[in-house]
């Protein structure tokens, strides 16, 4: 989720997660799936830019 809205310290956040417990294999491949619902919510309340990003995310997930 931090990457979705441009967290300036996302690398440090991920390092903290890795320090506390290892991340599951393939976690980076599933980031879009975790961002999909928040993108839809933002599309409904904020605007079309998020809808386009949600469609792109869905297409990428279905292509795997």
C-alpha positions as CSV (number, residue, x, y, z in Angstrom):
1,X,0.0,0.0,0.0
2,X,2.8,2.5,0.6
3,X,3.8,2.3,-3.0
4,X,0.3,3.1,-4.2
5,X,0.3,6.6,-2.9
6,X,4.1,7.3,-3.2
7,X,5.4,6.7,0.2
8,X,8.8,8.4,0.3
9,X,10.2,5.8,2.7
10,X,8.8,2.6,1.2
11,X,12.2,1.0,0.9
12,X,12.8,1.5,4.7
13,X,9.3,0.2,5.4
14,X,10.0,-3.0,3.4
15,X,13.4,-3.3,5.1
16,X,11.5,-3.3,8.4
17,X,9.2,-6.0,7.3
18,X,12.1,-8.1,6.1
19,X,13.8,-7.6,9.4
20,X,10.8,-8.7,11.4
21,X,9.8,-11.7,9.2
22,X,10.7,-12.8,5.7
23,X,8.3,-11.9,2.9
24,X,6.7,-14.8,1.1
25,X,8.1,-15.8,-2.3
26,X,6.4,-13.8,-5.1
27,X,5.1,-11.1,-2.8
28,X,6.1,-8.4,-5.3
29,X,4.0,-10.1,-8.0
30,X,0.9,-9.7,-5.8
31,X,1.3,-6.0,-5.0
32,X,-1.2,-5.0,-7.7
33,X,-3.8,-7.4,-6.4
34,X,-3.6,-5.7,-2.9
35,X,-3.8,-2.3,-4.5
36,X,-6.8,-3.1,-6.8
37,X,-9.7,-2.5,-4.3
38,X,-8.2,0.8,-3.0
39,X,-7.8,1.9,-6.6
40,X,-11.5,1.2,-7.3
41,X,-12.5,3.2,-4.2
42,X,-10.4,6.1,-5.3
43,X,-11.9,5.9,-8.8
44,X,-15.4,6.2,-7.3
45,X,-14.6,9.1,-5.1
46,X,-11.7,11.0,-6.8
47,X,-11.8,10.4,-10.5
48,X,-11.0,8.7,-13.7
49,X,-7.2,8.5,-13.3
50,X,-7.6,5.9,-10.6
51,X,-10.1,4.0,-12.8
52,X,-7.5,3.7,-15.6
53,X,-4.9,2.6,-13.1
54,X,-7.3,0.0,-11.7
55,X,-8.0,-1.4,-15.2
56,X,-4.2,-1.6,-15.9
57,X,-3.7,-3.4,-12.6
58,X,-6.5,-5.9,-13.3
59,X,-5.2,-6.6,-16.8
60,X,-1.7,-7.2,-15.5
61,X,-3.1,-9.7,-12.9
62,X,-5.2,-11.6,-15.4
63,X,-2.3,-11.8,-17.8
64,X,-0.3,-14.0,-15.3
